Amino acid sequence: MTVTQAVFYLMATFTVGASLLVVLARNIVHCAIALVFAFFGVAALFILLDAEFLAATQVLLYVGGITILLLFAIMLTSRISARGGKIMNEQVGISAVVALALFGLMVYANLKGFPALVPPMLAASDNTASLGRLLLTTYVLPFEVVSLLLLAAMVGAIVLARREQGKD
Amino acid sequence: MATVSSETLMEQFYNAFETWGLPLFVPQLIVMVVVATAVLIFVAVSVMFMVWWERKISAHIQVRFGPMRVGGWHGWAQSIADGIKLLIKEDIVPEGADRLVFALAPMVVFAAGFAAYVIIPFGPGLIVSDLNIGVLFYISISSLTVVGIIMAGWSSNNKYSVLGAIRSAAQAVSYEVPLVVSILGVIMTVGSLSMTRIVEAQQGVWFVIPQLLGFLIYMIAAIAECNRLPFDIPEAESELVAGFHVEYSGMRFAIFFLAEYANMFTVSAIAAALFLGGWHGPLLPGWLWFLLKTYFLIFVMMWLRWTLARLRVDQLMNLGWKVLLPLAFLNMGITGLILVLRG
């Protein structure tokens, strides 16, 4: 076993463990904190794949943005964090089916091997620069569509959060 | 600090291990541990100096002397004495605290602050690791600090801590955006995120001249990221006692304190590297220039802290979202326009 493999198994175990804690911890704040560690583990896996830019973005957006907003929301609703919530609810059966189907799909894909959608980049000296170039040339349409989607989501959030004039 | 200042020496070191038949990761691991220890010692010494320095500056601004007794000359050993005191104090965990999170929080905050030193270019070749995502690494790893602060605030089971943590999160999220956008002008000009390349590009003109607006926005946002006056709403003493670390004492408090000053050094060092030409300067050696510039910026931050009044929450949010962010976008747009026109 090479060092890279050892690091991979270490980080994979770490990520899976943290993810299990996210769904199994009784205290919702513990879940959110475990989520931070899970995201970090995923970032480490990205680094093992030589995708440093993705790793940094993962930490910046998921840890620095999304989880902090999650924690923020939990803090503002003080009752939730004090009470140990139930782990399961009435939809447990349906979710089990979906989770199993997804797991089966992933096992199948892993055993079969992924077809290479894009030829792997040859000796990319600067991943970040090539990523930026690709996003603004070959993949500019999906990139812009995603930007538009995010903009729409943002407008939606503002409309929801805005109070109507005169009403409160 | 020093990893590849003399590359032949490193090669000899690696070769020696190869002849002994050990795999390559053993010497790599040794180098990592040695470098990490060196950085840790540097951080500790630098923070002790900065604490003493800040006390002296604040004292002189308020027409006092500050610490004068410990160590003889102008109380230089005061920080060492305080450090020893904090080390031997009792470790108190408040009743009703979430013990695990309470213990983990200072570690998270310190780890985030410490990791940022990886990309600080102290001199030509004097960088722990010249990552090709350089600046981005710092931006992403520093966002972890807020998670640690929220963990500390929530686990303390104290309303003041929770309030401080919430304010801190709101402030950090608001000021991280202008901070990142203000750096973009420099990155666009250089065309690289690597710290070494950015400093090398400032051989002629320091970026503070073409990117003056970016520099000012960066410094304001950086002060806010450090939770220092005039942006110290998260730990406003008169309202929240001390904010998120009210319940911490002894060594755990010391770690928060260490991380805070270490962060101050980091943001100043990044500013020195991005805008003030890093190690470039006449006569003196590069690393000395770098430290001089960094400590000058730290001095400016201390100076502002002891002369300005605290901003209210609404003023803080207005400044961040309605003034700094549009200006940062303007700076980015103008830089892009000039780059395109120049071809």
Interface residues (C-beta under 8 A of the other chain):
Chain A: V3 N27 V29 H30 I33 V36 E52 F53 A55 A56 T57 Q58 V59 L60 V63 G64 G65 T67 I68 L69 L71 F72 M75 L76 S78 S81 D126 N127 T128 A129
Chain B: P23 F25 D98 V101 L104 L131 N132 I133 L136 F137 I139 S140 I141 S143 L144 V146 V147 I150 M151 G153 W154 V162 A165 I166 A169 A170 A172 V173 E176 G191 S192 L193
